[in-house]
Amino acid sequence: MPDDAATATISDDAAEGALAYLTEMSPDLRGAAIFGGDGAVLAASGDAKRWREDAATLFEVADRAGEPVEQVHIGAEQGEVFALRHAGFAAVAVTDRFALASLTFFDMRAVLRDLAAERPPGTFDVPGDVKSPKRRKERGD
């Protein structure tokens, strides 16, 4: 999973806000999760336990090629998976087919870089629209 380089302690609101920001920036996004240095799920759309297990397996398999990978991109007919490690954090995103890989990785890296820089939680304001995982949870979606 992610390395232990992340020393920042981020709030749940910052992690949720970062995920909401990523969701807003990536219209093709179906779901995503952000992980701490120990592999713990900091924020996720959907079942956090499932995200943790699947992401750990994804990185474990990718790492078997040699040294730990920084990013993984898998394309299938049904959609695409993007996984990224950066600054001790990790993010995994599932998108519709034909999402722009370079843009998706750019957005993911920007979110993780800001979390690692310990930006104030206000940097990632959680939008009040239906795309926000936190708002969907509050509404019971």
Secondary structure, 3 states (H helix, E strand, C coil): CCCCCCCCCCCHHHHHHHHHHHHHHCCCEEEEEEECCCCCEEEECCCHHHHHHHHHHHHHHHHCCCCCCCEEEEEECCEEEEEEEECCEEEEEEECCCCCHHHHHHHHHHHHHHHHCCCCHHHHCCCCCCCCHHHHHHHCC
